[in-house]
């Protein structure tokens, strides 16, 4: 059977180690004779999973004291609501860099004044806004560090004078992060951490409890911090998978080593896009190009070959490289678990297709 190379944007490729560990835990979790899918989340065996996952997040990202790590359900989309519900008292500032950033802003407007202080919508989100002013009276600034649909990524940590909130769904653990510059980091796990079903939140303890509105118990960050992510039944299987991915990351040398590997993978593919006459990158500014989601289209003279290349790539085992409908073309997601060899295989496919034209 031909090897498949998984470039899906999410749910996406998982480390083989994680897959194998999950398979074993489904059959017999921690020697209990029970499946991870049927074990009580209150059992000492699963409590240890949760505790270890929290500990590894803190270790891998060098999370300072005064921060909590919690695992929730609902995906990043629920965080679009929980963030303003818990943090917005008078005004919040948002940078709009794509579809998910726009959805986060839309939800925030339900809770108070939420303003768009910068946007790249004018060029279909193919660049990152720069040199914008953050209102000093904002309760927080919200950013989306990596934009999966449009292929842009903020690769450094901003320094701002208001609490900084970041959706890092698709680039968490891909590079070192100075957590001390953020008041809250969140993301759905189905890109770089675990199967869909669990959401991570890293939150500065001192930022909560400052809004005057009543907050439903289950939507209050304080609830989940105090109950150590066990207020309601957590998504047990995805949390276990997250732990295994975190173990895998540590075994690979952590986020610094991951950054080197990710930069090498992205360079290999972007270099081929630049060289190959058939293709054009949608993000022209190299500084803004995502290391996680490489977006490209057929060059103007070869637009009619898009379906033909898509079919050829699939025949060569390239899975999930179709671009989002709002961009078109192609998107290769190069998350942590994607091996360098898969990018080499895609590059070879692009070269072979070029030769056939």
RODO-2510 file (C-alpha; in nm, 4 decimals, decimal comma):
residues 357
     n   res          X          Y          Z
     1     x     0,0000     0,0000     0,0000
     2     x     0,1305     0,3461    -0,0917
     3     x     0,2482     0,5592     0,1990
     4     x     0,0109     0,8442     0,2795
     5     x     0,1439     1,1885     0,3662
     6     x    -0,1072     1,3736     0,5855
     7     x    -0,1190     1,7489     0,5187
     8     x    -0,4668     1,8081     0,6636
     9     x    -0,5091     2,1384     0,8497
    10     x    -0,6931     1,9846     1,1445
    11     x    -0,7737     1,7302     1,2654
    12     x    -0,4282     1,6505     1,1461
    13     x    -0,1335     1,4167     1,1711
    14     x    -0,0415     1,2841     1,5148
    15     x     0,2957     1,1449     1,6248
    16     x     0,3139     0,7705     1,5661
    17     x     0,4126     0,7365     1,9316
    18     x     0,0846     0,9015     2,0360
    19     x    -0,1217     0,6800     1,8064
    20     x     0,0427     0,3623     1,9353
    21     x     0,0064     0,4632     2,3010
    22     x    -0,3606     0,5489     2,2509
    23     x    -0,4249     0,2130     2,0816
    24     x    -0,2725     0,0303     2,3791
    25     x    -0,4646     0,2448     2,6292
    26     x    -0,7914     0,1743     2,4495
    27     x    -0,7248    -0,1952     2,5033
    28     x    -0,5851    -0,1704     2,8581
    29     x    -0,5193     0,1591     3,0323
    30     x    -0,2359     0,1662     3,2865
    31     x    -0,2759    -0,2024     3,3670
    32     x    -0,6292    -0,1490     3,4995
    33     x    -0,7854    -0,4017     3,2642
    34     x    -1,0170    -0,1228     3,1499
    35     x    -1,0091     0,0931     2,8394
    36     x    -0,9091     0,4606     2,8621
    37     x    -1,2533     0,5215     2,7093
    38     x    -1,4321     0,3701     3,0084
    39     x    -1,2103     0,4624     3,3016
    40     x    -1,3395     0,7064     3,5614
    41     x    -1,1882     1,0521     3,5318
    42     x    -1,1719     1,0450     3,9128
    43     x    -0,9554     0,7334     3,9187
    44     x    -0,6007     0,7786     4,0437
    45     x    -0,4712     0,6512     3,7089
    46     x    -0,6447     0,9251     3,5107
    47     x    -0,5817     1,1986     3,7680
    48     x    -0,2132     1,1183     3,7146
    49     x    -0,2611     1,1673     3,3378
    50     x    -0,4128     1,5123     3,3931
    51     x    -0,1462     1,6128     3,6444
    52     x     0,1354     1,4971     3,4171
    53     x    -0,0110     1,6737     3,1142
    54     x    -0,0337     2,0013     3,3063
    55     x     0,3200     1,9553     3,4351
    56     x     0,4612     1,8903     3,0864
    57     x     0,2869     2,1953     2,9357
    58     x     0,4503     2,4067     3,2061
    59     x     0,7880     2,2418     3,1526
    60     x     0,7942     2,2566     2,7729
    61     x     0,6804     2,6202     2,7580
    62     x     0,8686     2,7275     3,0718
    63     x     0,5470     2,8659     3,2195
    64     x     0,6244     3,1068     3,5077
    65     x     0,4697     3,0796     3,8506
    66     x     0,1359     3,2545     3,8868
    67     x    -0,0120     3,0806     3,5822
    68     x    -0,2565     2,7903     3,5638
    69     x    -0,2935     2,5316     3,2875
    70     x    -0,6404     2,3887     3,2347
    71     x    -0,7949     2,1491     2,9834
    72     x    -1,1510     2,2203     2,8688
    73     x    -1,4009     2,1130     2,6049
    74     x    -1,5623     2,3254     2,3374
    75     x    -1,2642     2,4003     2,1174
    76     x    -1,1142     2,7424     2,0516
    77     x    -1,4592     2,8608     1,9427
    78     x    -1,5856     2,8399     2,3009
    79     x    -1,2841     3,0437     2,4099
    80     x    -1,3991     3,3193     2,1733
    81     x    -1,6847     3,3564     2,4227
    82     x    -1,5115     3,2685     2,7503
    83     x    -1,2335     3,5252     2,7015
    84     x    -1,4584     3,8338     2,6832
    85     x    -1,7051     3,6905     2,9325
    86     x    -1,4264     3,6613     3,1895
    87     x    -1,2052     3,9558     3,0925
    88     x    -1,3998     4,2294     2,9104
    89     x    -1,5255     4,5004     3,1433
    90     x    -1,4995     4,8231     2,9405
    91     x    -1,3139     4,7686     2,6135
    92     x    -1,1204     4,5002     2,4280
    93     x    -0,8912     4,5371     2,1278
    94     x    -0,8673     4,2786     1,8484
    95     x    -0,6310     4,2341     1,5553
    96     x    -0,8190     4,0756     1,2654
    97     x    -0,5876     3,8477     1,0676
    98     x    -0,8294     3,5896     0,9346
    99     x    -1,1517     3,3981     0,9716
   100     x    -1,0950     3,2778     1,3277
   101     x    -0,9756     3,6173     1,4512
   102     x    -1,2892     3,7683     1,2975
   103     x    -1,5106     3,5149     1,4721
   104     x    -1,3407     3,5894     1,8051
   105     x    -1,4105     3,9610     1,7564
   106     x    -1,7743     3,8941     1,6693
   107     x    -1,8278     3,7022     1,9938
   108     x    -1,6539     3,9692     2,2036
   109     x    -1,8966     4,2338     2,0805
   110     x    -2,1727     4,0511     2,2666
   111     x    -2,0099     4,1439     2,5986
   112     x    -1,9071     4,5052     2,5523
   113     x    -1,7030     4,7371     2,3374
   114     x    -1,4745     4,5267     2,1212
   115     x    -1,2822     4,7193     1,8584
   116     x    -1,0831     4,6102     1,5566
   117     x    -0,7564     4,8051     1,5832
   118     x    -0,5927     4,6479     1,2779
   119     x    -0,6903     4,4181     0,9920
   120     x    -0,5431     4,2584     0,6824
   121     x    -0,8816     4,1906     0,5234
   122     x    -0,8084     4,4423     0,2464
   123     x    -0,5705     4,1901     0,0844
   124     x    -0,7611     3,8741     0,1791
   125     x    -0,5504     3,8321     0,4941
   126     x    -0,2292     3,7600     0,3020
   127     x    -0,0158     3,9711     0,5371
   128     x     0,0054     4,0632     0,9048
   129     x    -0,0842     4,4192     1,0114
   130     x     0,2016     4,6160     1,1667
   131     x     0,2533     4,9489     1,3414
   132     x    -0,0925     4,9643     1,4939
   133     x    -0,1730     5,1385     1,8201
   134     x    -0,3133     4,9474     2,1148
   135     x    -0,5529     5,1546     2,3293
   136     x    -0,4041     5,2014     2,6759
   137     x    -0,7466     5,1599     2,8359
   138     x    -0,8160     4,8214     2,6749
   139     x    -0,8882     4,5351     2,9140
   140     x    -0,6855     4,3129     2,6788
   141     x    -0,5475     4,2782     2,3273
   142     x    -0,6489     3,9640     2,1378
   143     x    -0,4332     3,8179     1,8607
   144     x    -0,4332     3,4986     1,6554
   145     x    -0,0710     3,3918     1,6157
   146     x    -0,1142     3,1531     1,3217
   147     x    -0,3814     3,1740     1,0551
   148     x    -0,4440     2,8286     0,9150
   149     x    -0,6644     2,9331     0,6253
   150     x    -0,4504     3,2164     0,4883
   151     x    -0,1003     3,0995     0,5823
   152     x     0,0319     3,3865     0,7930
   153     x     0,2042     3,3541     1,1292
   154     x     0,3325     3,5900     1,3964
   155     x     0,6604     3,4269     1,4955
   156     x     0,7576     3,6537     1,7855
   157     x     0,5970     3,7543     2,1131
   158     x     0,4480     4,1035     2,1229
   159     x     0,5326     4,3467     2,4005
   160     x     0,2248     4,5530     2,4852
   161     x     0,1092     4,7550     2,7862
   162     x    -0,2236     4,5781     2,8262
   163     x    -0,2980     4,2098     2,8988
   164     x    -0,2229     4,0021     2,5893
   165     x    -0,4527     3,7155     2,4876
   166     x    -0,3509     3,4777     2,2076
   167     x    -0,5231     3,2040     2,0140
   168     x    -0,2356     2,9611     1,9491
   169     x    -0,4458     2,6701     1,8282
   170     x    -0,2248     2,5836     1,5339
   171     x     0,1301     2,6821     1,6336
   172     x     0,1492     2,5981     2,0031
   173     x     0,4627     2,3949     2,0864
   174     x     0,6111     2,4718     1,7438
   175     x     0,8509     2,7328     1,8868
   176     x     0,9541     2,8759     2,2229
   177     x     0,7056     3,1243     2,3688
   178     x     0,7711     3,3835     2,6397
   179     x     0,4571     3,3057     2,8372
   180     x     0,5261     3,5958     3,0750
   181     x     0,4262     3,8359     2,7948
   182     x     0,0784     3,6839     2,7786
   183     x    -0,2111     3,6914     3,0200
   184     x    -0,3935     3,4088     2,8448
   185     x    -0,3036     3,1580     2,5722
   186     x    -0,5615     2,9147     2,4386
   187     x    -0,6237     2,6771     2,1532
   188     x    -0,8027     2,3758     2,0196
   189     x    -0,5764     2,0719     2,0351
   190     x    -0,6536     1,9180     1,6953
   191     x    -0,3595     2,0768     1,5123
   192     x    -0,0426     2,0259     1,7142
   193     x    -0,1377     1,8446     2,0325
   194     x    -0,4210     1,5907     2,0342
   195     x    -0,7371     1,4724     1,8598
   196     x    -1,0316     1,7108     1,8531
   197     x    -1,2214     1,7323     2,1790
   198     x    -0,9909     1,9090     2,4224
   199     x    -0,8832     2,2711     2,4524
   200     x    -0,5809     2,4013     2,6406
   201     x    -0,5801     2,7290     2,8323
   202     x    -0,2762     2,8861     2,9972
   203     x    -0,3957     3,1702     3,2160
   204     x    -0,2375     3,4236     3,4460
   205     x    -0,4194     3,3803     3,7749
   206     x    -0,4250     3,7504     3,8568
   207     x    -0,6282     3,8431     3,5486
   208     x    -0,9482     3,6677     3,6513
   209     x    -1,2231     3,7857     3,8855
   210     x    -1,2199     4,1490     3,7683
   211     x    -1,5419     4,1776     3,5692
   212     x    -1,8687     4,2860     3,7258
   213     x    -2,0991     4,0589     3,5244
   214     x    -2,2164     3,7270     3,6658
   215     x    -2,0463     3,4378     3,4871
   216     x    -2,2106     3,0960     3,4507
   217     x    -2,0210     2,8467     3,6650
   218     x    -1,9010     2,6278     3,3811
   219     x    -1,7835     2,9297     3,1783
   220     x    -1,5837     3,0819     3,4626
   221     x    -1,2086     3,0203     3,4382
   222     x    -1,1890     3,0308     3,8164
   223     x    -1,4112     2,7231     3,8380
   224     x    -1,1797     2,5129     3,6263
   225     x    -0,8628     2,6360     3,7931
   226     x    -0,9987     2,5537     4,1369
   227     x    -1,1275     2,2121     4,0250
   228     x    -0,8056     2,1352     3,8311
   229     x    -0,9949     2,0763     3,5037
   230     x    -1,2254     1,8282     3,6765
   231     x    -1,5372     2,0441     3,7337
   232     x    -1,7175     1,8332     3,4755
   233     x    -1,5998     1,5177     3,3033
   234     x    -1,3018     1,6134     3,0887
   235     x    -1,2494     1,4647     2,7410
   236     x    -1,0508     1,1738     2,8799
   237     x    -0,9166     1,0181     2,5592
   238     x    -0,7938     1,3461     2,4007
   239     x    -0,6271     1,4488     2,7280
   240     x    -0,4440     1,1160     2,7357
   241     x    -0,3392     1,1690     2,3724
   242     x    -0,2195     1,5191     2,4602
   243     x    -0,0027     1,3763     2,7373
   244     x     0,1552     1,1303     2,4943
   245     x     0,2230     1,4062     2,2410
   246     x     0,3823     1,6163     2,5153
   247     x     0,6019     1,3192     2,6092
   248     x     0,6970     1,2826     2,2425
   249     x     0,7817     1,6530     2,2199
   250     x     1,0058     1,6290     2,5236
   251     x     1,1823     1,3240     2,3789
   252     x     1,2528     1,5221     2,0613
   253     x     1,4294     1,7971     2,2536
   254     x     1,1364     2,0256     2,3250
   255     x     1,0123     2,3353     2,1456
   256     x     1,3555     2,4740     2,0559
   257     x     1,4369     2,1623     1,8568
   258     x     1,0871     2,1616     1,7081
   259     x     1,1405     2,5158     1,5845
   260     x     1,4576     2,4117     1,3983
   261     x     1,2796     2,1181     1,2361
   262     x     0,9756     2,3278     1,1447
   263     x     1,1897     2,6010     0,9917
   264     x     1,3728     2,3407     0,7822
   265     x     1,0477     2,1811     0,6613
   266     x     0,8942     2,5157     0,5690
   267     x     1,2100     2,6348     0,3910
   268     x     1,2200     2,3206     0,1806
   269     x     0,8639     2,3720     0,0605
   270     x     0,8721     2,7511     0,0194
   271     x     1,1986     2,7234    -0,1772
   272     x     1,0355     2,4791    -0,4169
   273     x     0,7303     2,7042    -0,4579
   274     x     0,9649     2,9937    -0,5428
   275     x     1,1653     2,7807    -0,7887
   276     x     0,8825     2,5973    -0,9616
   277     x     0,7238     2,7914    -1,2486
   278     x     0,3876     2,6262    -1,1873
   279     x     0,3285     2,7611    -0,8362
   280     x     0,3037     3,0916    -0,6477
   281     x     0,2916     3,1508    -0,2721
   282     x    -0,0136     3,3477    -0,1590
   283     x     0,1811     3,5253     0,1196
   284     x     0,4517     3,7324    -0,0479
   285     x     0,6198     3,8754     0,2636
   286     x     0,8607     3,6059     0,3817
   287     x     0,8451     3,7392     0,7387
   288     x     0,4696     3,6781     0,7547
   289     x     0,4726     3,3300     0,6049
   290     x     0,3455     3,0550     0,8296
   291     x     0,5725     2,7646     0,9182
   292     x     0,2640     2,5597     0,9975
   293     x     0,0348     2,6187     0,6975
   294     x     0,1982     2,6791     0,3597
   295     x    -0,0547     2,8240     0,1140
   296     x     0,0106     2,8370    -0,2596
   297     x    -0,1755     2,8504    -0,5910
   298     x    -0,1020     2,7711    -0,9535
   299     x     0,0804     3,0565    -1,1252
   300     x    -0,1301     3,2724    -1,3555
   301     x    -0,0136     3,0958    -1,6723
   302     x    -0,1036     2,7532    -1,5343
   303     x    -0,4366     2,8101    -1,3542
   304     x    -0,6066     2,5484    -1,5730
   305     x    -0,3792     2,2788    -1,4266
   306     x    -0,5065     2,3098    -1,0684
   307     x    -0,7414     2,0107    -1,0760
   308     x    -0,4865     1,8055    -1,2669
   309     x    -0,2157     1,8720    -1,0083
   310     x    -0,4560     1,8016    -0,7224
   311     x    -0,5394     1,4641    -0,8731
   312     x    -0,1740     1,3849    -0,9412
   313     x    -0,0695     1,4786    -0,5871
   314     x    -0,3400     1,2546    -0,4442
   315     x    -0,2233     0,9693    -0,6654
   316     x     0,1222     1,0123    -0,5109
   317     x    -0,0116     0,9819    -0,1545
   318     x    -0,0428     1,3543    -0,0746
   319     x    -0,3547     1,3834     0,1421
   320     x    -0,5325     1,7015     0,2463
   321     x    -0,3437     1,9631     0,0427
   322     x    -0,6507     2,1336    -0,1030
   323     x    -0,6683     2,4997    -0,0028
   324     x    -0,9560     2,6484     0,1938
   325     x    -1,2429     2,7593    -0,0291
   326     x    -1,1788     3,1279     0,0572
   327     x    -0,8232     3,1050    -0,0785
   328     x    -0,8313     2,8208    -0,3298
   329     x    -0,5226     2,6465    -0,4551
   330     x    -0,3334     2,4373    -0,2071
   331     x    -0,2390     2,4284     0,1599
   332     x     0,0207     2,2004     0,3109
   333     x     0,0038     2,1889     0,6896
   334     x     0,3460     2,1148     0,8371
   335     x     0,2619     2,0559     1,2022
   336     x     0,5121     1,9147     1,4490
   337     x     0,4197     1,5518     1,3831
   338     x     0,4648     1,5756     1,0059
   339     x     0,8035     1,4200     0,9217
   340     x     1,0566     1,5978     0,7009
   341     x     1,0275     1,3061     0,4596
   342     x     0,6657     1,3983     0,3857
   343     x     0,7699     1,7469     0,2765
   344     x     1,0408     1,5910     0,0599
   345     x     0,7734     1,3698    -0,0971
   346     x     0,5521     1,6708    -0,1712
   347     x     0,8428     1,8628    -0,3240
   348     x     0,9270     1,5629    -0,5427
   349     x     0,5632     1,5469    -0,6519
   350     x     0,5725     1,9150    -0,7497
   351     x     0,8957     1,8675    -0,9448
   352     x     0,7713     1,5573    -1,1224
   353     x     0,4479     1,7321    -1,2197
   354     x     0,6460     2,0274    -1,3563
   355     x     0,8552     1,7934    -1,5717
   356     x     0,5405     1,6357    -1,7155
   357     x     0,4089     1,9694    -1,8441
***
